């Protein structure tokens, strides 16, 4: 009887735990319902495949390979596999019977990003694996020699930002009537998951039929010296570093013009250069038919981004 009571008690406890876990999962999933993006600061993420390379290799008859997994942890879809370049550095190719070109590869697959489905569930992004040709150290060493093997990835990426401007029929508040929103405010906005984001979006009244809004482009990813002009294959020339392409979409409200954008259409598209990881852009929006409402404004950015991971390999003398 006591054993039966214990079994019933254990069963009820297990059911409680399952119910609790299910409830937590549903709550976590449903929290993304109604959101535009998952968010975050990740782009592509790399990891070495298990045993590729091994921790130890020998200087005689010890062939090995290097392999990496590349996963899209952000929300930008890379539709062209050639936009993802992976290379191996840290070792002299000729010492290991390979060439420099052997240690450079494009992704075999395009990689879709993370997304939110219609039920508010997070759908994971795609991943692929890349393996480099077999290599082997062809001379001898004394004792043990450690090497740092680095896998680099350069990829074309982008960020989408969605905000809401406040439009009032009486922008200056002369009538004293309450509106549906405040035209002098911090603009509510969301960013797609990416290592470059827009922060600190503010709006103010600039005239009876005009509002200004300001936003700060911020490099938020953890990698340093990693932001480059799109289409440059992460070229490190000063003119191509810390450069972002910006597109402010037409709102349909009237004339829209943004300052500081170069080599675009002169008003709403162009390149900007970040300084110390940030850059502010100012836009002026004329409202030809003012009324009381909130209007969605979208800003899209594109850039090249570079990241790397390291592992240690010890080359040992085979006695």
PyMOL commands that set and color helices and strands:
alter all, ss='L'
color gray80, all
select helices_A, chain A and resi 2-30+81-83+93-96+101-103+238-240
alter helices_A, ss='H'
color red, helices_A
select strands_A, chain A and resi 44-48+56-58+67-72+84-89+104-106+115-116+122-123+127-131+144-167+185-186+189-191+196-207+210-219+227-228+243-248+256-258+269-273+278-286+293-316
alter strands_A, ss='S'
color yellow, strands_A
deselect
rebuild
show_as cartoon
